[in-house]
Amino acid sequence: MVPARTPPLEPARRPALPAAARLLCALVLSGVAAGLIGIAMAYLLEGFEWLFYGVEEGSLPERVAAAPAWRRIAAPALGGALAGALWWWERSTGGVVSVERVVADSGAPGPDSPSRRMGVLRPFGDAVLQVLTVGAGNSVGREGAPRLAAGAVAVVVGRRLGLDRSWARLLVASAAGAGLAAMYNAPLGGAAYAVEIVMLTGMRRRGALLAVPLSALATVVSWWGSGGRASLVMPAAPLTAQTLLACLLAAPVAALLGWLAARAWAWCKARRLPDSWSLPLAIGGAGLATGAASLLLPELPGNGRDAFQGALDSPAAAGALAALLGVVVLKPLLTGVTLGAGATGGLLAPSFALGASGGAAIAVGLSLAGMSPSIPAAALMGAGVALAVTQRAPVFGAVFVWEVAQGPTWILPPLLVACWAACRITRPHAS
């Protein structure tokens, strides 16, 4: 009897495309996805603002000012309560894996690895809740929404294309920055965010090779929805001696404000209320405080982008100075209360709103004293320095606010120097 022949072992399957081609495909797919996510989040934010304030057009402060008083108070409270109830369910059923956890995970991929557990539905759901919270007027940043959603898509793209583990982590970090770039029309700022904040030490040189083109592609795709319009309108700010003086005075003030705010927000987050039945009540209560404060200052609700614009447009008047100081005091306070109540949200916009208001207040004060500095230039300087200090990222802080506002070329070098110096002075020292 002739024994049966053992069939030969099949060779291990290899991806049809070479590694470089697969990486290029992943970059293109992730960049396009980040741009589309930026468009979707922008439209979603507009929809929530209209839903909660009942005003069809205008910026958030214009909608807040046009809404009746009861609605100005109720909108953040109702939005916060709704988001809090949904976050309570989400966190009690497993929560959401963050982009940072995926990027930091250097172990072998497995069913329990962060990249496997991240999924797509939960990150997108959490992103929608963050946009809902901001659209209702609560005082937190919205940059976490496109960052999380774009990062989740990049995880799936990298896995499907069989990317090397190290490149897959860089792709996720770069996609997170690309989501920010698409939302603010800031490709250089998005790339700097990915490299300087999301990526770990040792990743950054190689990561920049992905972050820059991915953020650029996402930004170009986002123009389909935004038409390429700048996120902020920067008035003319010519360089003069008095303007330079205002910027030099604004930088240390903004550094101090950013340092104080970062410590206060860290304290609030460390003492955040537990994820229990009290979550909707707590976030709703924080929203109620924000809504009540909006009766005095319509710039307070929302993430802080409109407060930055208000600082850029501030006239040299005593009333404007009072409004700017009100933002300086109340915006970080309301943001801390909202974070302490349990809301998920970013700190980029609250940071640059704080710094911009402080810098503009310096310039307005000098104007009232008889000088004629550029208020927008001082606001831009303050915004960049405060953002750099709260994020501990000098290049990102300078480049991002300069790009978002499309500031004058002359201010970028002193802004970079001021951000670097502020971060060096305020960085924590080992005891």
NORVENTA-V827188 format. One record per residue. RES is the residue in one letter. PSI is psi in degrees with one decimal (none if undefined). BURIAL is b if it has 16 or more other C-alpha atoms within 10 Angstrom, else e. D_FIRST is the distance of its C-alpha to the first C-alpha in whole Angstrom. Layout:
# NORVENTA-V827188
res | psi | burial | d_first
RES | PSI | BURIAL | D_FIRST
RES | PSI | BURIAL | D_FIRST
This chain:
# NORVENTA-V827188
res | psi | burial | d_first
M | 128.3 | e | 0
V | 122.7 | e | 4
P | 146.1 | e | 6
A | 141.2 | e | 9
R | 134.2 | e | 12
T | 124.8 | e | 15
P | 142.2 | e | 18
P | 146.8 | e | 21
L | 136.9 | e | 24
E | 135.8 | e | 27
P | 149.3 | e | 30
A | 136.7 | e | 33
R | 137.0 | e | 35
R | 148.8 | e | 39
P | 142.9 | e | 42
A | -30.5 | e | 42
L | 147.3 | e | 46
P | 164.1 | e | 47
A | -41.6 | e | 49
A | -39.3 | e | 52
A | -39.7 | e | 52
R | -38.8 | b | 50
L | -40.0 | b | 53
L | -42.6 | e | 56
C | -42.2 | b | 54
A | -40.1 | b | 55
L | -46.2 | b | 58
V | -46.8 | b | 59
L | -42.8 | b | 58
S | -37.9 | b | 59
G | -43.9 | b | 63
V | -43.0 | b | 63
A | -42.6 | b | 62
A | -39.7 | b | 64
G | -42.8 | b | 67
L | -36.6 | b | 66
I | -40.5 | b | 66
G | -42.0 | b | 70
I | -47.8 | b | 71
A | -41.9 | b | 70
M | -34.7 | b | 71
A | -45.1 | b | 75
Y | -38.0 | e | 75
L | -40.6 | b | 74
L | -44.4 | b | 76
E | -42.3 | b | 79
G | -42.3 | e | 78
F | -39.2 | b | 78
E | -42.5 | b | 82
W | -41.2 | b | 83
L | -44.4 | e | 81
F | -30.8 | b | 83
Y | -12.2 | b | 86
G | 17.9 | b | 87
V | 123.5 | b | 88
E | -38.3 | e | 86
E | 162.0 | e | 87
G | 166.9 | e | 88
S | 169.4 | e | 87
L | -45.0 | b | 86
P | -35.6 | b | 90
E | -39.2 | e | 91
R | -41.7 | b | 89
V | -45.2 | b | 90
A | -32.5 | b | 94
A | -18.1 | b | 94
A | 151.8 | b | 92
P | 158.2 | e | 95
A | -41.8 | e | 95
W | -34.4 | e | 93
R | -34.0 | b | 90
R | -36.1 | b | 90
I | -40.1 | b | 90
A | -30.9 | b | 88
A | -54.6 | b | 85
P | -34.1 | b | 84
A | -46.3 | b | 84
L | -43.4 | b | 82
G | -42.5 | b | 79
G | -40.3 | b | 79
A | -42.2 | b | 79
L | -47.8 | b | 76
A | -39.1 | b | 74
G | -40.8 | b | 74
A | -42.8 | b | 73
L | -35.9 | b | 70
W | -36.8 | b | 69
W | -47.1 | b | 70
W | -45.1 | e | 67
E | -46.3 | b | 65
R | -30.7 | e | 65
S | -11.5 | e | 65
T | 21.7 | e | 61
G | -20.5 | e | 60
G | -163.7 | e | 62
V | 135.1 | b | 62
V | 129.3 | b | 60
S | 161.4 | b | 62
V | -39.8 | b | 62
E | -38.3 | b | 63
R | -38.6 | e | 60
V | -44.3 | b | 58
V | -36.0 | b | 59
A | -15.3 | e | 60
D | 110.5 | e | 56
S | 5.7 | e | 54
G | 174.9 | e | 51
A | 139.3 | e | 48
P | 137.6 | e | 47
G | 178.3 | e | 46
P | -23.8 | e | 47
D | 4.8 | e | 50
S | 152.2 | e | 51
P | -38.4 | b | 55
S | -33.5 | b | 53
R | -36.7 | e | 51
R | -12.1 | e | 53
M | -48.8 | b | 56
G | -165.0 | b | 55
V | -41.9 | b | 57
L | -45.7 | e | 59
R | -45.7 | b | 60
P | -40.9 | b | 62
F | -38.6 | b | 63
G | -42.8 | b | 65
D | -37.6 | b | 66
A | -42.5 | b | 68
V | -40.3 | b | 69
L | -38.4 | b | 71
Q | -42.0 | b | 72
V | -39.1 | b | 74
L | -44.7 | b | 75
T | -45.1 | b | 77
V | -41.7 | b | 79
G | -29.6 | b | 79
A | -11.3 | b | 81
G | 1.7 | b | 83
N | 150.3 | b | 82
S | 74.6 | b | 83
V | 162.8 | b | 79
G | 157.7 | b | 77
R | 5.6 | b | 75
E | -20.4 | b | 73
G | -24.8 | b | 70
A | -59.1 | b | 69
P | -30.0 | b | 68
R | -48.0 | b | 67
L | -45.3 | b | 64
A | -44.2 | b | 63
A | -38.2 | b | 62
G | -39.1 | b | 61
A | -41.2 | b | 58
V | -41.4 | b | 57
A | -34.3 | b | 57
V | -46.5 | b | 54
V | -43.6 | b | 52
V | -46.9 | b | 53
G | -39.1 | b | 52
R | -42.6 | b | 49
R | -33.6 | e | 47
L | 0.3 | b | 48
G | 40.8 | b | 46
L | 150.3 | b | 49
D | 144.2 | e | 49
R | -42.9 | b | 51
S | -40.8 | e | 54
W | -34.2 | b | 55
A | -40.2 | b | 54
R | -39.8 | b | 56
L | -35.7 | b | 59
L | -42.2 | b | 58
V | -45.7 | b | 59
A | -41.7 | b | 62
S | -38.0 | b | 63
A | -35.5 | b | 63
A | -44.4 | b | 65
G | -34.5 | b | 68
A | -34.9 | b | 67
G | -41.7 | b | 68
L | -42.3 | b | 71
A | -43.1 | b | 72
A | -35.4 | b | 71
M | -35.1 | b | 73
Y | 4.2 | b | 76
N | 51.8 | b | 76
A | 79.6 | b | 76
P | -42.2 | b | 73
L | -40.3 | b | 74
G | -39.7 | b | 75
G | -41.6 | b | 71
A | -42.0 | b | 70
A | -36.6 | b | 72
Y | -46.9 | b | 71
A | -45.7 | b | 68
V | -45.0 | b | 68
E | -25.2 | b | 71
I | -49.0 | b | 70
V | -41.6 | b | 67
M | 152.8 | b | 65
L | 161.3 | b | 65
T | 133.5 | e | 66
G | -17.2 | e | 64
M | -21.7 | b | 62
R | -36.8 | b | 65
R | -49.2 | e | 65
R | -34.4 | e | 62
G | -31.2 | b | 63
A | -27.9 | b | 66
L | -27.3 | e | 64
L | -41.1 | b | 62
A | -42.8 | b | 65
V | -54.5 | b | 68
P | -32.2 | b | 66
L | -42.5 | b | 64
S | -37.9 | b | 68
A | -44.1 | b | 69
L | -44.6 | b | 67
A | -39.3 | b | 67
T | -43.9 | b | 71
V | -42.0 | b | 71
V | -39.0 | b | 69
S | -19.9 | b | 71
W | -21.9 | b | 74
W | -33.6 | e | 73
G | -35.0 | b | 74
S | -13.2 | b | 77
G | 13.7 | e | 78
G | 11.9 | e | 78
R | 145.6 | e | 81
A | 148.3 | e | 82
S | -32.5 | b | 82
L | 157.2 | b | 85
V | 113.4 | b | 88
M | 115.0 | b | 90
P | 165.3 | b | 94
A | 137.9 | e | 95
A | 76.6 | b | 95
P | 151.7 | e | 97
L | 121.4 | e | 98
T | 167.0 | e | 101
A | -39.9 | e | 102
Q | -33.7 | b | 103
T | -42.3 | b | 99
L | -38.0 | b | 98
L | -43.8 | e | 100
A | -40.2 | b | 99
C | -40.2 | b | 95
L | -33.9 | b | 96
L | -33.8 | b | 97
A | -33.9 | b | 95
A | -53.5 | b | 92
P | -32.4 | b | 93
V | -45.6 | b | 94
A | -36.2 | b | 90
A | -42.0 | b | 88
L | -43.5 | b | 90
L | -42.9 | b | 90
G | -40.5 | b | 86
W | -44.5 | b | 86
L | -43.0 | b | 87
A | -43.1 | b | 85
A | -42.7 | b | 82
R | -41.2 | e | 83
A | -42.8 | b | 84
W | -38.8 | b | 81
A | -38.9 | e | 79
W | -43.3 | e | 81
C | -42.3 | b | 81
K | -34.5 | b | 77
A | -24.0 | e | 77
R | 27.9 | e | 79
R | 142.3 | b | 77
L | 149.9 | b | 77
P | 157.5 | e | 74
D | 77.8 | b | 71
S | -166.0 | e | 73
W | -17.8 | e | 75
S | -8.9 | b | 78
L | -50.2 | b | 76
P | -33.4 | b | 77
L | -41.4 | b | 81
A | -48.4 | b | 81
I | -36.5 | b | 80
G | -38.3 | b | 82
G | -38.9 | b | 85
A | -39.6 | b | 84
G | -35.9 | b | 84
L | -40.0 | b | 87
A | -40.8 | b | 89
T | -42.4 | b | 88
G | -41.3 | b | 89
A | -40.1 | b | 93
A | -27.6 | b | 93
S | -17.4 | b | 92
L | -27.0 | b | 96
L | -43.3 | e | 97
L | 106.0 | b | 95
P | -13.1 | b | 92
E | -11.6 | b | 91
L | -40.3 | b | 89
P | 155.9 | b | 86
G | -173.1 | b | 83
N | -27.1 | b | 81
G | -6.9 | b | 84
R | -42.0 | b | 84
D | -29.3 | b | 87
A | -36.0 | b | 89
F | -45.9 | b | 88
Q | -39.5 | b | 89
G | -36.0 | b | 92
A | -39.8 | b | 93
L | -33.6 | b | 92
D | 5.8 | b | 95
S | 132.2 | b | 97
P | 164.8 | b | 101
A | 75.6 | b | 104
A | 154.8 | e | 105
A | -38.2 | e | 106
G | -38.7 | e | 104
A | -38.6 | b | 101
L | -41.4 | b | 101
A | -40.7 | e | 101
A | -41.5 | b | 98
L | -42.8 | b | 96
L | -33.1 | b | 97
G | -41.3 | b | 96
V | -42.0 | b | 92
V | -39.1 | b | 92
V | -47.2 | e | 93
L | -33.6 | b | 91
K | -51.3 | b | 88
P | -31.8 | b | 87
L | -47.5 | b | 88
L | -36.4 | b | 86
T | -43.4 | b | 83
G | -41.2 | b | 83
V | -41.5 | b | 84
T | -43.1 | b | 81
L | -41.6 | b | 78
G | -28.3 | b | 79
A | -17.6 | b | 79
G | 4.1 | b | 75
A | 150.4 | b | 75
T | 131.1 | b | 73
G | 166.5 | b | 74
G | 175.8 | b | 75
L | 5.5 | b | 78
L | -55.3 | b | 78
A | -43.8 | b | 81
P | -33.2 | b | 83
S | -50.2 | b | 83
F | -23.2 | b | 84
A | -41.1 | b | 86
L | -49.7 | b | 88
G | -40.2 | b | 89
A | -42.2 | b | 90
S | -40.2 | b | 92
G | -43.3 | b | 93
G | -42.1 | b | 94
A | -35.6 | b | 96
A | -38.2 | b | 98
I | -47.6 | b | 99
A | -38.7 | b | 100
V | -40.2 | b | 102
G | -41.7 | b | 104
L | -36.6 | b | 105
S | -41.3 | b | 106
L | -21.8 | e | 108
A | 1.1 | e | 109
G | 0.0 | e | 110
M | 175.3 | e | 108
S | 61.9 | b | 105
P | 165.9 | b | 102
S | 114.4 | b | 99
I | -42.9 | b | 97
P | -39.0 | b | 94
A | -43.6 | b | 93
A | -36.3 | b | 94
A | -42.5 | b | 92
L | -42.6 | b | 89
M | -47.1 | b | 90
G | -39.7 | b | 90
A | -46.0 | b | 87
G | -43.1 | b | 85
V | -46.0 | b | 86
A | -42.1 | b | 85
L | -43.1 | b | 82
A | -39.8 | b | 81
V | -45.7 | b | 82
T | -31.4 | b | 80
Q | -6.8 | b | 77
R | 45.9 | b | 78
A | 87.9 | b | 77
P | -42.1 | b | 80
V | -45.6 | b | 78
F | -46.9 | b | 77
G | -43.9 | b | 80
A | -51.1 | b | 82
V | -39.6 | b | 80
F | -51.2 | b | 79
V | -35.7 | b | 82
W | -39.9 | b | 83
E | -40.7 | b | 81
V | -42.6 | b | 81
A | -7.2 | b | 85
Q | 56.8 | b | 85
G | 169.1 | b | 87
P | 152.7 | b | 89
T | -35.3 | e | 88
W | -25.5 | e | 91
I | -16.5 | b | 90
L | -47.3 | b | 86
P | -50.0 | e | 87
P | -28.5 | b | 89
L | -42.5 | b | 87
L | -43.7 | b | 84
V | -44.0 | e | 86
A | -41.1 | b | 88
C | -41.5 | b | 84
W | -46.6 | b | 83
A | -41.7 | b | 86
A | -40.6 | b | 86
C | -37.3 | b | 83
R | -41.1 | e | 83
I | -38.4 | e | 87
T | -1.2 | b | 85
R | 146.4 | e | 82
P | 141.4 | e | 81
H | 140.9 | e | 81
A | 136.3 | e | 80
S | none | e | 82
